[in-house]
Each structure stands twice: as structure tokens, then as C-alpha cells.
């Protein structure tokens, strides 16, 4: 079955016309299907049954190895697998003895056999992490490999002056016996593999003489204690993004504050300097250099131990053509949504059934926070730039071109919109909409977008289609923060009384194609039609879409 | 009347305590709504903005006054999870839960009571052994397992029932077709729940009836030559009716609070999962409102049970 999955992956990688770094979005014209349903099926086993019976066409986030193999064995389903931005770490509290010692943290890392853990726990459907960013990140630079194993770890400690007493417990060079370390983790009923890894980590620490045990506890209790910095070591999993500036949040000393994400408490002037350089990098090349430097310093300091990164695995019914996947993007993506058509000549138009495992909580883009809310919103709203699914480089989207320059006070981003863009209600999408959207979220201090727009100082429109965004400081990441933000129509936004209570999916807006549409109007490939809480969300093809067939 | 007034005052006091505890307990529990925001793209400053958005930056006293005002006016405020009014969230889910669990309760109680009485009347017979074994099995069977087996059998291998939800996609046109579609979707979860819950009733009623049938007044009734059916239902069963009614009425809050596992397996949009998610995400207004309403229903059912005691 694994061979079958590998074969499916190879087949998808070899997709003829779209591949490579010269990814051409004009090769896509769609959407081709007129109706899309996001269907809520919560239970994992029910999802598999629905895939096999054709009640679902697309299933994402398949994480149990047994499910992967079951689906891979079915001739009704095609699987895709890709590296992901997920990262799992063991974090040490470096504020206190003994984890304030870098050589002990390094030895702990050497003693942990991530390769075996990954193989045993995930049947190979995860990859061991070699650096502080997932391998799929364009900025991942693994350090020089160190010798691995308990013996090598003990040798390193011995060379650094650590000894073992008669009980076999580790003693620091100044004679302090290493106390017991408690590795916090959620209970196995919530996250079985995480608890197992915590125990394996505790065993590895004990093997080098640092007594340890896993301490499973209620997840919220664990978060609260870690937030209060009341822990020895803990397990953490993060969903990261293509930008490495997340390293600043995790490891810069200024982020070791209430609500900050420097959980380990690492504070190193050299690392701080590299992370600041990364955060304020004026261009991609400087960012790459700073990211490499930060990762190399982190490998020496080892405040956390990177353990594994989960593969992203998805399935699509094999009675569809036009499925798109790369080694970095599984088939449950926008490109598939644009190009999928029923297999077989003459097959009639039929709806696409796409699973979401939780109900939609909110379709107000200003307060929506779950992945599933954004799965739906992502087909309604567009941003100025998008991401090459092969290389994760920027590609044109609403903006056909852009540049980032140095102004007097900071970066200046210049975006030129495509010609002839339309909103889903048929009105033109203009540079003024872009300006209004950015200023709206900045003035309202909307938390979700706050960090993206905080440094915007001024926005200028150069007719007919160019927007210049002046930032108050310099950073290459401003391009992704502003370019990746969703753009909303000014004619809808200016009527919103309170963004906190705005319910765009329930407010009637206009009549398009003989159908009432709501204020949930974007420029994306699908138009929102109806949401039945806990049941489904219904969308129809946007005939004004920029990549619509025939436009 | 005096007794009823005394009980009514006691109920109001209980509700006041629940109201206060709902506020305090959720806030002293580990974590808060912000702890759950595990997104490194949210700077500490953005998290402070989020706290302000939810009114968590206000002094605790002010938060309490606002909370009490929202609860007593039955507005309940806005859900932190969805941004919609909590009342709207709850009222959109409770009908599904009640439509599933009320008939389940009535059916399982009716079947269980009938079987329990039959088993008690036919002591030592095959019927009694069957009820005892069946009841124990029903009472102790893990719900998710039976429900998954149901899905496998009746929605996959022999697909006569739907896999998920309370409506077909797309929904059928017309009110009658929608109603039939709705009942068709509830059939599998309801059948599984009845199978899982009739056993408790059967065992309880059987035990009570065995005791009642051994009482002197039953012997007297028999010696007077009354028909067996009348002895069983009018004398023995009537004597166990008060505790049975109490259990039935105290099961009603459960009808509103939902069945989390069933809602998960059959992807039903019910109150149970909403309550669970509200507690897990520290959605103070939703969790507070849900527990307040449950306490209110429990108190009302208690009062109703007291009143019914006097009638039966």
C-alpha cells in the first residue's frame, strides 16, 4: 500500500503542464464546476466511509497511518502527500538549572532518536526535523550533523566536565546533582503520540543521567503553566508559515514576556542580533543570510529540540480529473479547485463535496480564527500576491506586479493591480478598495491583522491601478504581510457599523445572476450562497473571477 | 402552598449561587480565552487588542456586573468563538438536540419500563434472563462503538440511512419532504441511543417491581382475587411511579445538554458539542449561559417532580 501511495505521489509530481519554478498561473482557467459544498463530517471513520461511498470528493488532514493505508488501498481514491509547516518541539525552560546549560541541552538532543520515534509512531508519515524550521521551508538550513546516540551524548557531557555520581545521576561541573525533570504533555486521550514522545524523551534524558518523567495534564492547564513559565520541559507543536520571521517570536529575548512565544526563555545577545536582522531584513537575500545565521546559533544554544514534522496527506476521489499537487502542496488546494472536472468525456457538471471536520464558527473575516473558517473564506477573498506551489516564491495574484523599495522612513511597497478585476457582485475592484481595506483594519486595530498593518504609515494611489504602501520601518516581510492580506470591497466595508458583530453571511447585499448574495463579497473563485450551521456551506462559481474560463 | 413557596425561594437561591459560580469557576480554571490563541503571528500587543475586543481588559467587578446583566436579561452577550449572540447559537442547536433526545428518552423509558415490569412479573423465566442480560449489555455498551457499527452496516455496507447530519445535501424541496428527510437522518442516531439507554430503565424498574410485588398490599390484592394485570399496573407499578417520574424529569436537562459522542459520530449540529467547545475554548459567555440554562431547567424539573409527587 505504501508503494501505491508513493506511486500516486510520483504521478502527481510528474504532472505535465504546470510544474517547476516557472509556475504559470495563466495555465489555470476556472473554476470549472458550478457548485461547491463544504460538508461537515466530524468523525474520522465516518469521513473515510463518506470518501469510499462518494459522499465526499476531497478529504484533508488525514493523520492516522491506518487511515492513510486504508485509503491508499482503495481504487476509488487518489492520495497526495507533502511536507508541511508543522513542527513538533521539546522546549526546555532555560531560566533555571539544569536546563540553563547549553551543553546539557545539546546532549539531550543527541540522545533523542527522532528517526526511530518518527518511524515507530507515525509509520513513516512524518519526517524527523533537522533544524528549527520545517524542512519544507525555503529558509530551512540544517546545521552540521552531530554524532547521535546516548554514548555520544554522555561523551559530550564528560568532555564539558559533567560527572555521574554513584546513583548514576548527572552532576554539573560545580557539583550540583541534576534534579528530576518533568516533561509536560497533554494526556494520551487527547494526543496519544505526543504523550508517547514525552515518555520517550524522558527515557532519553534518564539514559544520560538526567532523571525525567512525562507529566500528562489537561491541555489548558499545561498551556497556563507554560505561559506562567512554571515548567521544566514541555512538548509544543506549531503550524508555521513560509516566512522564517516566526523565529523572532520564538527565540528573541523581547518575546519572553506575558503573551509572548519565547517559552524557553532563551536570551542570547548574538542570537537577538541575528533575529532582529532577520525581522528587519530589507530584501530576500539579507533575510536568507540572517535566517541561516539564526538557525546556526540556535543549533549551538538548543533551547528547544526539534523532533518531527508531520506530512500533510489528503485524498481526492479518483473520478475527478485536474487534481494538482506538488511535493510541497497536497491536492486539497485552490489549483485543484479551479481545475477539477468529472473524469470521463461528457460527464455532466456536478457539485464538489469537500470535507470540513468542524462546523464553521464565523464567516466574519475580521474575527474568524479557525482553519475551517479560512478554508471557506479563502475561496471568497483574494490577496494581492500568492504563492508558487512548487517553490513558495511570490506569484502575481490581484497584483500583476510589485516592488519593494527603500523610502525615507522605511520600506515602500508598490502593487499594480491586474486590469479588469471585478468583485463578485460585478462592481470593479480598484486601487481604492485596496487602500480602504488596509486602512480599515489598521484604524480599527483588528487583532488578527494588527501585526500586519501596524507599521503602515501612508497609502498612496497612482491612477489607474497602482497602490503605494509606505511603511514606518524596513522589513522584507512587509511584502508578505500586506501582499498576503485579504482585500475587501470598499462599498461593503464602509457600511459596516461594528466589525466585531458584523455578520456578512447573513446580511443580504445584491442580486447577482438571479440569486440573492450576501455582504460576504470578495473577488475569489466561489460566491458564498448559504451556510447551514453544523451541516454545510454552499458556494457557486464566480462568473466574474479573474481566471474564469473565457475571460 | 407555603411549602411550594419555600421550595421556590430555595430554587431562586440555587440559581443565584449557580450564576455566581459560573462566573468565578470559568475564570479560576487554568487558562483563558487568550491562552488558546496559539499563533506566533499574534504579538503580545495583538493579544492585548484581542483581550480588549472581548472585554477582558475591564476590571473583574465590572465584568461581573455586565455578566449578571446579560444573564438575567437572557441576552447572554456575544460568543467569543463565533462572534454571534449566544442566545442565537444556543437556540439554533437546541431544537436538533431535543428532536433527537426527547423521543429517545420517551422511547427508551417506555421500552425499559415495559420490559422491567415483564421481567419482574415473570421471575426466573427466560424473559427475565433476557431482560437482565439485554439490559446489562445495553447499559454498559460503549456508545461510539455501537454507533460506528451502525454506520458501517446501515450507511456503508447496506446504505439505507445517511452517514451524517440532519439534512441531505442539497436539501429536498418542500416542507413535507424536508420533514421526512430530517426524520430519516435522525433514525440511526435515535435507534442507537434507544438501544443504549433502555437497559438502565429496564434494570431499575425490574428491581423496584420485584420489591413492590413482594409487598403485603400486593398479597392482599391477590387474596381479594383482583386480576393480575390490575395488581401489577394499578398497585405495584403505581407504588414505584414517584421515583420513576423523578428520574424521568431529572433526565430532561440531559435532553437539552446533548449527547456529545452521538453528535460527533453522526455529525449532528447539537448543543452538546457547542457546550464542550465553549468550555474548552474558555468562551465565557457561551459556557456561562449554557450552564445557567441547564441549572434553570434542572431546578424547574425538580419543582415539577415535587408537584407530581403530590398528584401520583
Interface residues (C-beta under 8 A of the other chain):
Chain A: X37 X39 X40 X41 X42 X43 X45 X46 X49 X50 X52 X53 X55 X218 X220 X221 X223 X224 X225 X227 X238 X240 X241 X246 X249 X250 X255 X257 X258 X259 X260 X261 X351 X353 X359 X361 X362 X364 X367 X369 X445 X446 X447 X448 X450 X451 X454 X500 X501 X503 X532 X533 X534 X535 X536 X538
Chain B: X29 X30 X31 X32 X34 X35 X36 X37 X38 X40 X41 X42 X43 X44 X45 X46 X47 X48 X49 X50 X53 X78 X81 X82 X83 X84 X92 X93 X96 X148 X151 X152 X155 X156 X159 X163 X164 X165 X166 X167 X169 X170 X263 X264 X265 X266 X267 X268 X269 X270 X273 X280 X282
